[in-house]
Amino acid sequence: MQMPEPDRSVQDRAPEIVRGLRSILAGEAVIAGEAELRAYECDGLTAYKALPMAVVLPSTTEEVARVLRFCKSQGVKVVPRGAGTSLSGGTLPLVDGIVLGLGKFNSVLEIDFENRCAVVQPGVTNLAISQAVDHAGFYYAPDPSSQIACSIGGNVAENAGGVHCLKYGVTTNNLLGVELVTMEGEVLRIGGKGLDAEGYDLLGIVTGSEGLLGVITEVTVRILRKPETARAVLIGFPSNEQAGDCVAKVIGAGIIPGGMEMMDKPAIRATEDFVHAGYPLDVEALLIVELDGPKAEVDHLIETVATIAAACGAVYTRASENEDERLTFWAGRKAAFPAIGRISPDYFCMDGTIPRHRLPEVLTRMAELSAKYGLRVANVFHAGDGNLHPLILYDANAPGELEKAEEFGADILRLCVEVGGVLTGEHGVGVEKRDLMPAMFSEEDLKQQQRVKCAFDPEGLLNPGKVFPVLHRCAELGRMHIHRGQMPFPDLPRF
């Protein structure tokens, strides 16, 4: 994995650039010492690291705008960063750029129960939104496993999902509006409290844009009423194929669970040893299926799912009888990633999506790849919507193992595309999948995507080196603009 060649002229001006940043942000809001910068050298994809030229920690939208205007005038690259939990290297720093951290944007600004939405700053954690509205019987539906730490701004940038995304959707299905600062320092408001906005779907473009288009400084999300009843059922199978078959048959029966997760035996054992959630250890695959809604409906669906599972060869079934037990079932699944960290020095958490009906085949081929590379793999994934999260176990200190793990992961992602899936479900492309983009998109597809970036960031200063395997100059692509009068975009309010 290679990043773009650093701009030596910018690096040579580092002291001058830091002084300029300190004229904008006072006190400790500009970090330039080597020891302090180490905290920002990578995100959740720890295999790749780089020291940024500086880190800035603005507190207001106006400060963000001033920093971006300054960086544009100096030709300085900017990497926006939330909580740093990205698993695709989306916030990997650049040695000739700065990291713009949004950790100080951590306030819930407004809760509007009448319109069923909340307005929050991007540094607010995913879980904090649900906690802020819990007293009134509401919650925020997308719930990534890292929800205790990941920020809502990062969720928007990567279009994060979670264990309940099958029924309630990923971030884009629960997002109403954002405040976005462009590289020129313009503050745009896209969307709002309304259910939909006229004109082009700019909110859809911004969601999942991985920090390439602008810096998000405010987010408006949809909040939902908690369901009357929710119950989860653990279902164990003697093979991964039978579990995969059960997933397809449940969905085929017209049942849309609130969540539907699957774990294979290595993941089950590691998680149970870590959390003690009551998972069976004598099965090869485990499904966690949650049904929610009116109590009578939920009880009926639990029985229906159990009947379907038995027909698919299930050898273990246990339904939660109270809320504490339901939460314990999910606590195990949500702790699967750290649990794997107890049994392997290092691991790659992959992210790809496949058609549900190809699940048994993909699991079989992943087992063959595991044997080919001599590396273990544990599987935890959102079975209901086909979003796989294979965990490749390796030791970075063992010569050649990192390279083998990378190739193993690349083969898994190529397999996802081969069977009709996509390279990512919720982790984003970042640097991890960047060089695999041609496996899914033609050269013209990628150029067209870059034209969108050129409309927002003509100089390519926002998070360069991510997503696109080959960077083209905007002049070569034919520039698009979002300014008034130059393209038929809706009239965006500026502040």
C-alpha positions as CSV (number, residue, x, y, z in Angstrom):
1,M,0.0,0.0,0.0
2,Q,1.5,3.3,-1.1
3,M,0.4,6.9,-0.4
4,P,0.9,9.8,-2.8
5,E,4.4,11.3,-2.9
6,P,4.6,14.0,-0.2
7,D,4.9,17.6,-1.2
8,R,8.4,18.5,-0.1
9,S,7.7,22.3,-0.4
10,V,4.9,22.0,2.1
11,Q,7.0,19.9,4.5
12,D,9.8,22.5,4.3
13,R,7.3,25.2,5.4
14,A,6.1,23.1,8.3
15,P,7.2,25.6,11.0
16,E,5.6,28.5,9.1
17,I,2.4,26.5,8.6
18,V,2.2,25.6,12.3
19,R,2.6,29.3,13.3
20,G,-0.2,30.2,10.9
21,L,-2.5,27.5,12.5
22,R,-1.6,28.8,15.9
23,S,-2.7,32.3,14.9
24,I,-6.2,30.8,14.2
25,L,-6.4,28.3,17.2
26,A,-5.1,29.3,20.6
27,G,-3.5,27.3,23.4
28,E,-3.3,23.5,23.0
29,A,-5.6,23.3,20.0
30,V,-2.6,22.9,17.7
31,I,-0.4,19.9,18.3
32,A,3.0,19.7,16.6
33,G,5.3,17.8,19.0
34,E,6.4,14.3,17.8
35,A,5.5,12.5,21.0
36,E,2.0,14.1,21.0
37,L,1.4,13.4,17.3
38,R,1.9,9.6,18.0
39,A,-1.6,9.4,19.3
40,Y,-2.9,10.3,15.8
41,E,-0.5,8.2,13.6
42,C,-3.2,5.6,12.7
43,D,-6.8,4.7,13.2
44,G,-8.3,1.2,13.8
45,L,-6.3,-0.2,10.9
46,T,-3.1,-0.2,12.9
47,A,-1.0,-1.9,10.2
48,Y,-0.4,1.4,8.5
49,K,1.0,4.5,10.3
50,A,2.3,8.0,9.5
51,L,3.0,11.1,11.5
52,P,1.0,14.1,10.4
53,M,2.7,17.5,10.1
54,A,0.3,18.8,12.8
55,V,-3.0,18.1,14.5
56,V,-5.6,20.9,15.0
57,L,-8.6,20.6,17.4
58,P,-11.1,23.4,16.6
59,S,-14.1,24.0,18.8
60,T,-16.5,25.9,16.5
61,T,-17.7,25.7,12.9
62,E,-16.1,29.1,12.2
63,E,-12.7,27.8,13.4
64,V,-13.0,24.8,11.1
65,A,-13.8,27.2,8.2
66,R,-10.8,29.4,9.0
67,V,-8.5,26.4,9.2
68,L,-9.7,25.1,5.9
69,R,-9.3,28.5,4.2
70,F,-5.8,28.8,5.6
71,C,-4.8,25.3,4.4
72,K,-6.3,25.9,1.0
73,S,-4.2,29.1,0.7
74,Q,-1.1,27.2,1.6
75,G,-1.7,24.1,-0.4
76,V,-1.8,22.0,2.8
77,K,-3.7,18.6,2.8
78,V,-6.3,18.0,5.4
79,V,-7.4,14.6,6.9
80,P,-10.7,15.0,8.9
81,R,-10.8,12.7,12.0
82,G,-13.5,11.7,14.4
83,A,-12.9,9.1,17.1
84,G,-10.3,7.3,15.1
85,T,-12.2,4.0,15.1
86,S,-12.1,3.6,11.3
87,L,-11.1,0.1,10.2
88,S,-10.2,0.9,6.6
89,G,-7.5,3.5,7.2
90,G,-9.9,6.3,6.4
91,T,-8.1,8.7,8.8
92,L,-4.5,7.6,8.1
93,P,-2.5,10.9,8.3
94,L,-0.3,12.3,5.6
95,V,3.2,13.5,6.4
96,D,2.7,16.7,4.4
97,G,-0.8,17.4,5.8
98,I,-2.6,18.1,9.0
99,V,-5.2,16.1,10.9
100,L,-8.4,18.0,11.7
101,G,-9.8,16.4,14.8
102,L,-13.4,17.0,15.8
103,G,-13.3,15.6,19.3
104,K,-14.3,18.9,20.8
105,F,-17.6,18.9,18.8
106,N,-19.2,16.7,21.4
107,S,-22.6,18.3,22.3
108,V,-26.2,17.2,21.8
109,L,-27.6,20.5,20.5
110,E,-31.3,19.8,20.3
111,I,-33.8,17.0,20.8
112,D,-37.0,17.4,18.9
113,F,-39.4,14.7,19.9
114,E,-42.3,16.2,18.0
115,N,-40.3,15.8,14.7
116,R,-38.6,12.7,16.0
117,C,-35.1,13.9,15.4
118,A,-31.9,15.0,17.2
119,V,-29.4,17.6,16.2
120,V,-25.9,16.7,17.4
121,Q,-22.3,17.7,16.8
122,P,-20.1,15.2,14.9
123,G,-18.0,14.2,17.9
124,V,-21.0,12.8,19.9
125,T,-20.7,9.0,20.2
126,N,-23.3,6.8,18.5
127,L,-24.4,5.4,21.8
128,A,-24.7,8.8,23.4
129,I,-27.6,9.7,21.1
130,S,-29.7,6.8,22.3
131,Q,-28.8,7.6,25.9
132,A,-29.9,11.2,25.4
133,V,-33.4,10.2,24.3
134,D,-33.8,7.0,26.3
135,H,-35.8,8.7,29.1
136,A,-38.6,9.4,26.6
137,G,-38.7,6.0,25.1
138,F,-36.7,6.8,21.9
139,Y,-33.4,5.6,20.5
140,Y,-31.1,5.9,17.4
141,A,-31.3,2.8,15.4
142,P,-27.9,2.2,13.7
143,D,-25.7,0.5,16.3
144,P,-22.2,-0.4,15.2
145,S,-20.3,-2.7,17.5
146,S,-18.0,0.2,18.3
147,Q,-21.0,2.4,19.2
148,I,-19.6,3.2,22.7
149,A,-16.6,4.9,21.1
150,C,-17.3,5.7,17.4
151,S,-18.6,9.2,16.6
152,I,-21.7,10.1,14.6
153,G,-19.6,12.2,12.2
154,G,-17.5,9.2,11.4
155,N,-20.7,7.1,11.0
156,V,-21.9,9.5,8.4
157,A,-18.5,9.6,6.6
158,E,-18.4,5.7,6.4
159,N,-22.2,5.1,6.2
160,A,-21.9,2.8,9.3
161,G,-24.5,0.1,9.9
162,G,-24.8,-2.2,12.9
163,V,-26.5,-5.3,14.2
164,H,-30.0,-3.8,13.7
165,C,-29.5,-2.4,10.2
166,L,-31.4,-5.3,8.5
167,K,-34.8,-3.8,9.6
168,Y,-33.9,-0.2,10.4
169,G,-31.3,0.6,7.8
170,V,-27.8,2.0,7.9
171,T,-26.8,5.6,8.6
172,T,-28.1,7.0,5.3
173,N,-31.5,5.7,6.1
174,N,-31.5,7.5,9.5
175,L,-29.9,10.8,8.5
176,L,-31.9,13.9,7.9
177,G,-29.3,16.7,7.5
178,V,-25.7,17.9,7.9
179,E,-23.8,21.1,8.2
180,L,-20.7,20.8,6.0
181,V,-17.7,23.0,5.6
182,T,-16.0,22.9,2.2
183,M,-12.3,23.3,1.5
184,E,-13.0,26.9,0.6
185,G,-14.3,27.5,4.1
186,E,-18.0,27.8,2.9
187,V,-20.5,26.5,5.4
188,L,-23.3,24.5,3.7
189,R,-26.5,23.1,5.2
190,I,-27.8,20.1,3.4
191,G,-31.2,18.6,4.4
192,G,-32.7,19.3,7.8
193,K,-35.6,18.1,9.9
194,G,-37.9,17.4,6.9
195,L,-38.3,13.9,5.6
196,D,-36.9,14.8,2.2
197,A,-35.3,17.7,0.3
198,E,-35.9,18.9,-3.2
199,G,-33.4,18.8,-6.0
200,Y,-30.3,16.5,-6.2
201,D,-29.6,14.1,-3.3
202,L,-26.6,15.9,-2.0
203,L,-27.1,14.3,1.4
204,G,-26.8,10.9,-0.2
205,I,-23.5,12.0,-1.8
206,V,-22.1,13.3,1.4
207,T,-23.1,10.1,3.4
208,G,-20.3,7.6,2.9
209,S,-17.9,10.1,1.2
210,E,-15.1,9.3,3.7
211,G,-14.0,12.9,4.3
212,L,-13.2,13.6,0.6
213,L,-15.9,16.3,0.1
214,G,-16.0,18.4,3.2
215,V,-15.8,18.5,7.0
216,I,-19.1,17.7,8.8
217,T,-19.7,20.0,11.8
218,E,-23.4,19.2,12.6
219,V,-25.7,16.2,12.1
220,T,-29.4,15.8,12.3
221,V,-30.6,12.2,12.8
222,R,-33.9,10.4,12.9
223,I,-34.9,8.9,16.3
224,L,-37.4,6.1,16.7
225,R,-39.8,4.9,19.3
226,K,-38.6,1.9,21.2
227,P,-40.5,-1.2,20.2
228,E,-43.1,-2.5,22.7
229,T,-41.3,-5.9,22.9
230,A,-37.9,-7.2,21.8
231,R,-36.7,-10.8,22.2
232,A,-33.6,-12.5,20.9
233,V,-33.1,-16.2,20.2
234,L,-29.8,-18.1,20.0
235,I,-29.8,-20.8,17.4
236,G,-26.9,-23.3,17.0
237,F,-26.1,-25.4,14.0
238,P,-23.7,-28.2,13.2
239,S,-22.4,-26.5,10.1
240,N,-22.0,-23.0,8.7
241,E,-23.9,-24.1,5.6
242,Q,-27.0,-25.0,7.6
243,A,-26.9,-21.6,9.4
244,G,-26.6,-19.8,6.1
245,D,-29.5,-21.8,4.7
246,C,-31.6,-20.8,7.8
247,V,-30.9,-17.1,7.2
248,A,-32.2,-17.4,3.6
249,K,-35.3,-19.3,4.7
250,V,-36.2,-16.9,7.5
251,I,-36.0,-13.9,5.1
252,G,-37.8,-15.9,2.4
253,A,-40.7,-16.5,4.8
254,G,-41.3,-12.8,4.8
255,I,-39.9,-12.3,8.3
256,I,-37.7,-9.2,8.8
257,P,-35.9,-9.5,12.1
258,G,-34.7,-6.5,14.0
259,G,-31.3,-8.1,13.9
260,M,-29.8,-11.3,12.5
261,E,-26.2,-12.0,13.2
262,M,-24.0,-15.1,12.6
263,M,-20.8,-16.3,14.2
264,D,-18.6,-19.3,13.4
265,K,-17.0,-21.6,16.0
266,P,-13.7,-19.7,16.5
267,A,-15.7,-16.5,17.1
268,I,-18.2,-18.2,19.4
269,R,-15.5,-19.7,21.6
270,A,-13.4,-16.6,21.8
271,T,-16.5,-14.5,22.6
272,E,-17.9,-16.8,25.2
273,D,-14.5,-17.0,27.0
274,F,-14.4,-13.2,27.1
275,V,-18.0,-12.2,27.8
276,H,-19.7,-15.4,29.2
277,A,-22.9,-14.6,27.3
278,G,-24.2,-18.2,27.5
279,Y,-23.3,-19.2,24.0
280,P,-23.2,-22.9,23.2
281,L,-19.6,-24.2,22.6
282,D,-20.5,-27.5,20.8
283,V,-21.9,-25.9,17.6
284,E,-20.1,-24.9,14.4
285,A,-22.3,-21.8,13.8
286,L,-24.5,-19.6,15.9
287,L,-27.3,-17.3,14.8
288,I,-28.6,-14.4,17.0
289,V,-32.1,-13.4,15.7
290,E,-34.0,-10.6,17.3
291,L,-37.7,-10.0,16.7
292,D,-39.4,-6.8,17.9
293,G,-42.9,-5.3,17.8
294,P,-46.1,-6.1,19.7
295,K,-45.7,-8.9,22.2
296,A,-48.1,-11.3,20.6
297,E,-46.4,-10.8,17.2
298,V,-43.0,-11.3,18.7
299,D,-43.9,-14.5,20.6
300,H,-45.4,-15.9,17.4
301,L,-42.4,-15.0,15.3
302,I,-40.0,-16.5,17.8
303,E,-41.8,-19.8,17.4
304,T,-41.9,-19.5,13.6
305,V,-38.2,-18.9,13.4
306,A,-37.5,-21.8,15.8
307,T,-39.5,-24.1,13.5
308,I,-37.6,-22.9,10.4
309,A,-34.3,-23.4,12.2
310,A,-35.2,-26.9,13.3
311,A,-36.0,-27.8,9.6
312,C,-32.6,-26.5,8.7
313,G,-30.9,-28.8,11.2
314,A,-30.6,-26.6,14.3
315,V,-29.3,-28.4,17.4
316,Y,-29.7,-25.6,19.9
317,T,-32.4,-23.0,20.5
318,R,-32.7,-20.6,23.4
319,A,-34.9,-17.5,23.5
320,S,-34.4,-14.6,25.8
321,E,-37.0,-14.4,28.6
322,N,-36.3,-10.9,29.8
323,E,-34.5,-7.7,28.8
324,D,-31.3,-8.4,30.7
325,E,-31.0,-11.8,28.9
326,R,-31.5,-10.2,25.5
327,L,-28.9,-7.6,26.2
328,T,-26.5,-10.3,27.4
329,F,-26.9,-12.2,24.1
330,W,-26.0,-9.0,22.2
331,A,-23.2,-8.1,24.5
332,G,-21.3,-11.2,23.3
333,R,-21.7,-10.3,19.6
334,K,-20.7,-6.7,20.2
335,A,-17.6,-7.8,22.0
336,A,-16.5,-10.2,19.3
337,F,-13.8,-8.0,17.9
338,P,-12.0,-7.4,21.2
339,A,-12.5,-11.0,22.1
340,I,-10.6,-12.1,19.1
341,G,-7.8,-9.8,20.2
342,R,-7.3,-12.1,23.2
343,I,-6.4,-15.1,21.0
344,S,-4.2,-13.5,18.3
345,P,-1.5,-10.8,18.4
346,D,-3.0,-9.1,15.4
347,Y,-6.0,-9.3,13.2
348,F,-7.5,-7.7,10.1
349,C,-11.2,-7.0,10.4
350,M,-12.5,-7.3,6.8
351,D,-15.8,-5.9,5.5
352,G,-17.5,-7.0,2.3
353,T,-21.1,-7.7,1.3
354,I,-22.6,-10.6,-0.6
355,P,-26.1,-11.8,-1.7
356,R,-27.6,-13.7,1.2
357,H,-28.1,-16.9,-0.9
358,R,-24.4,-17.1,-1.7
359,L,-23.4,-17.2,2.0
360,P,-22.8,-21.0,2.3
361,E,-20.6,-21.0,-0.8
362,V,-18.6,-18.0,0.4
363,L,-18.0,-19.5,3.8
364,T,-16.7,-22.7,2.2
365,R,-14.4,-20.8,-0.1
366,M,-13.1,-18.7,2.7
367,A,-12.2,-21.9,4.6
368,E,-10.2,-23.0,1.5
369,L,-8.4,-19.6,1.4
370,S,-7.6,-20.0,5.1
371,A,-5.9,-23.3,4.4
372,K,-4.1,-21.8,1.4
373,Y,-2.6,-19.0,3.4
374,G,-2.0,-20.9,6.6
375,L,-3.9,-18.2,8.6
376,R,-6.9,-18.7,10.8
377,V,-10.1,-16.8,10.2
378,A,-13.0,-16.1,12.5
379,N,-16.3,-15.0,11.1
380,V,-18.8,-12.5,12.6
381,F,-21.2,-10.8,10.4
382,H,-24.6,-9.2,9.7
383,A,-26.1,-12.3,8.2
384,G,-29.5,-10.7,7.4
385,D,-28.1,-8.2,4.9
386,G,-25.0,-10.2,3.8
387,N,-22.4,-7.9,5.3
388,L,-19.4,-10.1,6.2
389,H,-16.8,-9.3,8.8
390,P,-14.1,-12.0,8.5
391,L,-11.3,-11.6,11.1
392,I,-8.0,-12.7,9.7
393,L,-5.6,-13.7,12.6
394,Y,-1.9,-13.1,12.1
395,D,1.3,-12.0,13.9
396,A,2.8,-8.8,12.6
397,N,6.1,-9.8,14.2
398,A,6.3,-13.0,12.2
399,P,8.1,-12.4,8.9
400,G,5.8,-12.4,5.9
401,E,2.5,-12.8,7.9
402,L,1.3,-9.2,7.4
403,E,1.7,-9.6,3.7
404,K,-0.1,-12.9,3.7
405,A,-2.9,-11.5,5.7
406,E,-3.2,-8.6,3.2
407,E,-3.4,-11.0,0.3
408,F,-5.9,-13.2,2.1
409,G,-8.1,-10.2,2.8
410,A,-7.8,-9.1,-0.8
411,D,-8.9,-12.5,-2.1
412,I,-11.9,-12.4,0.3
413,L,-13.0,-9.1,-1.1
414,R,-12.5,-10.2,-4.7
415,L,-14.6,-13.2,-3.9
416,C,-17.4,-10.9,-2.6
417,V,-17.4,-9.0,-5.9
418,E,-17.2,-12.3,-7.9
419,V,-20.4,-13.6,-6.3
420,G,-22.3,-10.4,-7.0
421,G,-21.5,-8.4,-3.9
422,V,-19.5,-5.3,-3.2
423,L,-16.2,-4.4,-1.6
424,T,-17.6,-2.8,1.5
425,G,-20.7,-2.7,3.6
426,E,-20.0,-0.1,6.3
427,H,-16.3,0.3,6.9
428,G,-15.6,2.3,3.8
429,V,-12.8,2.0,1.2
430,G,-10.1,4.1,2.8
431,V,-6.6,2.8,2.0
432,E,-7.5,-0.9,2.8
433,K,-9.7,-1.4,-0.3
434,R,-8.5,1.4,-2.4
435,D,-6.3,-0.6,-4.8
436,L,-9.1,-3.2,-5.2
437,M,-11.6,-0.6,-6.6
438,P,-10.9,-1.7,-10.2
439,A,-12.2,-5.1,-9.3
440,M,-15.6,-3.5,-9.0
441,F,-15.5,-0.3,-11.1
442,S,-14.3,0.4,-14.6
443,E,-11.8,3.3,-15.2
444,E,-14.7,5.5,-16.4
445,D,-16.7,4.7,-13.3
446,L,-13.8,5.8,-11.1
447,K,-13.3,9.0,-13.2
448,Q,-16.9,9.9,-12.8
449,Q,-16.7,9.4,-9.0
450,Q,-13.6,11.7,-9.0
451,R,-15.6,14.3,-10.9
452,V,-17.9,14.6,-8.0
453,K,-14.9,15.1,-5.7
454,C,-13.6,17.8,-8.0
455,A,-16.9,19.7,-7.7
456,F,-16.4,20.0,-3.9
457,D,-12.5,20.0,-3.7
458,P,-10.9,21.0,-7.0
459,E,-7.4,21.0,-5.6
460,G,-7.7,17.6,-4.1
461,L,-6.6,18.6,-0.6
462,L,-9.2,16.8,1.4
463,N,-8.1,13.3,2.5
464,P,-6.1,12.5,-0.7
465,G,-4.7,9.0,-1.2
466,K,-8.0,7.4,0.0
467,V,-10.7,5.5,-2.1
468,F,-9.2,6.2,-5.6
469,P,-6.3,4.0,-6.7
470,V,-5.3,6.5,-9.4
471,L,-5.7,10.3,-8.9
472,H,-6.5,12.4,-11.9
473,R,-6.2,16.2,-12.1
474,C,-9.6,17.8,-12.2
475,A,-8.7,19.7,-15.3
476,E,-8.2,16.4,-17.1
477,L,-11.6,15.1,-15.9
478,G,-13.8,18.1,-16.8
479,R,-14.7,20.0,-13.7
480,M,-18.2,20.1,-12.1
481,H,-19.1,22.9,-9.7
482,I,-21.6,23.3,-6.9
483,H,-21.6,27.1,-6.9
484,R,-24.7,29.0,-7.9
485,G,-25.3,29.4,-11.6
486,Q,-22.7,26.9,-12.7
487,M,-24.7,23.7,-12.2
488,P,-28.4,23.0,-11.6
489,F,-27.8,22.1,-7.9
490,P,-30.4,23.4,-5.5
491,D,-29.7,26.8,-3.9
492,L,-27.7,25.9,-0.8
493,P,-27.8,28.3,2.1
494,R,-24.4,29.7,3.2
495,F,-23.7,30.9,6.7
